[in-house]
Structures are given as structure tokens and as C-alpha cells.
């Protein structure tokens, strides 16, 4: 009798084999134009805009969260996990979703009130904020810190960093 693991292995092997044959039989003109397109794209990446700092931070945060979510979902779907482990994983997933919503809400408030590009990351009792602005404005930093603290019941450690 063939089990699921054997079927998956056979399916993946077949897929790799088909793609290999397709790649070998592909016309060489297509490959050279594809390589040129990739080279042109690499040249464009060198020009980094200042606002891409925020994008990079957001991508890193999302990758970190996705990895944590996958771990928690694995715990939830594994039959060998105890009920307590599953409950804890569920509560952690719920907390991650609430945290993401809070970060988005704070970021939107900062953007609407101060018209600056920003990044917000909350971890435990720490709030990290990165602002894209040429000059370091202590008054703006204090106002942002007060705005952020108003969104929490307990004392938070808030840091505001300015990037050019």
C-alpha cells in the first residue's frame, strides 16, 4: 500500500523532472532575454529611496511574525500537542493579531496628525518608532511619545528614532 508520504515524494520528483526537461528544451533566445531582464532589475535595486527604510523594516517585521504564526499553527494542527499547548498557541495567535492592529492604528495616527512617514513595532512593553525626517525634532518626538502612550493603559517604554 502506498502512503501519503510516498505519493508526495513521487509528485515532487515528477514536477522537478518535468521542469528540468522544460528548461533544457527551452529556446536559448528566451534564456538570454530573461538573463538581460534580471540584470536590468538588479541595476535598479541599487537606487535606494529613503522611504524604503520603512519598507525594509516592515518586511523584516512581517517575516518575523509569519515565522511565529507558522510555529503556532503547527502546534495547533499537531495531534500530539496537548490541549494546554493548543490553548496557549491560540492565545498567542490572538495576541499577535491584536498587536498588529495596535501597531497599524498607532502608525495611522502618527501619519494623520504629523504627516510623517513612520514605522511602529511593539514588543512586550517597548514601542519602537522610526520617523523619516531630515532634522531631529525633540518637540515632535515628545508629542509622538505622548500620543503613543495615550493608546496604552500601562507604562510603555517608547523610543523615537529619526532617519534621513
ZIMO-V76650 format. One record per residue. N is the residue number from 1. PSI is psi as a letter, one per 20 degrees, with the letter a starting at -180 (* if undefined). OMEGA is omega in degrees with one decimal (999 if undefined). Layout:
N&PSI&OMEGA ; N&PSI&OMEGA
This chain:
1&p&-178.9 ; 2&p&179.4 ; 3&r&-175.6 ; 4&h&-178.4 ; 5&g&178.0 ; 6&h&178.7 ; 7&g&178.8 ; 8&g&179.6 ; 9&g&179.2 ; 10&g&179.1 ; 11&g&-179.7 ; 12&g&178.5 ; 13&g&178.5 ; 14&g&179.1 ; 15&g&178.1 ; 16&g&179.7 ; 17&g&180.0 ; 18&g&179.5 ; 19&h&177.8 ; 20&g&178.7 ; 21&g&178.8 ; 22&g&-179.8 ; 23&g&-178.7 ; 24&h&-177.2 ; 25&i&-179.5 ; 26&q&178.3 ; 27&q&-176.7 ; 28&h&178.5 ; 29&h&-179.6 ; 30&g&-179.5 ; 31&g&-178.6 ; 32&h&177.4 ; 33&h&177.9 ; 34&g&178.2 ; 35&h&178.1 ; 36&g&179.4 ; 37&g&178.7 ; 38&g&178.9 ; 39&g&178.4 ; 40&h&178.9 ; 41&h&179.3 ; 42&h&179.3 ; 43&h&179.8 ; 44&h&-177.4 ; 45&h&-178.0 ; 46&h&179.8 ; 47&n&-177.0 ; 48&p&175.8 ; 49&q&-179.9 ; 50&h&-178.5 ; 51&i&178.6 ; 52&i&174.1 ; 53&g&179.1 ; 54&g&179.5 ; 55&g&179.5 ; 56&g&178.5 ; 57&g&179.5 ; 58&g&179.4 ; 59&g&178.9 ; 60&g&179.8 ; 61&g&-179.8 ; 62&g&178.9 ; 63&g&178.7 ; 64&g&-179.7 ; 65&g&-179.9 ; 66&g&178.8 ; 67&g&179.0 ; 68&g&179.6 ; 69&g&178.4 ; 70&g&178.2 ; 71&g&-178.8 ; 72&h&178.0 ; 73&h&176.2 ; 74&g&178.0 ; 75&g&-178.8 ; 76&h&-174.7 ; 77&i&179.7 ; 78&p&-178.7 ; 79&h&-177.9 ; 80&i&177.6 ; 81&q&178.8 ; 82&r&179.2 ; 83&h&179.2 ; 84&g&177.9 ; 85&g&179.4 ; 86&g&177.7 ; 87&g&178.4 ; 88&g&179.3 ; 89&g&178.7 ; 90&g&179.0 ; 91&h&178.1 ; 92&g&176.4 ; 93&g&178.9 ; 94&g&179.7 ; 95&h&177.5 ; 96&g&178.7 ; 97&h&177.8 ; 98&g&179.1 ; 99&g&178.8 ; 100&g&177.9 ; 101&h&179.3 ; 102&g&178.1 ; 103&g&178.8 ; 104&g&180.0 ; 105&g&-179.7 ; 106&g&178.7 ; 107&g&178.7 ; 108&g&178.1 ; 109&g&179.9 ; 110&g&179.6 ; 111&g&-176.4 ; 112&h&-176.5 ; 113&h&-173.0 ; 114&i&176.8 ; 115&l&177.0 ; 116&q&175.6 ; 117&p&-174.3 ; 118&r&176.9 ; 119&p&-179.0 ; 120&p&175.8 ; 121&p&179.8 ; 122&p&176.2 ; 123&o&-176.0 ; 124&d&-179.9 ; 125&k&-179.8 ; 126&p&177.0 ; 127&p&-179.6 ; 128&p&-178.6 ; 129&p&175.2 ; 130&p&-178.5 ; 131&p&174.9 ; 132&o&179.8 ; 133&q&-176.5 ; 134&g&-177.2 ; 135&q&-179.9 ; 136&o&-174.7 ; 137&o&-177.4 ; 138&h&178.6 ; 139&g&177.8 ; 140&g&179.4 ; 141&g&178.6 ; 142&g&179.0 ; 143&g&179.0 ; 144&g&179.0 ; 145&g&177.9 ; 146&g&178.1 ; 147&g&-178.9 ; 148&g&-178.3 ; 149&h&178.6 ; 150&i&-179.5 ; 151&i&-176.9 ; 152&q&177.1 ; 153&h&-177.7 ; 154&r&-179.9 ; 155&p&178.5 ; 156&q&175.2 ; 157&o&-171.9 ; 158&p&175.2 ; 159&p&178.9 ; 160&p&179.6 ; 161&p&178.8 ; 162&p&176.4 ; 163&q&177.3 ; 164&*&999
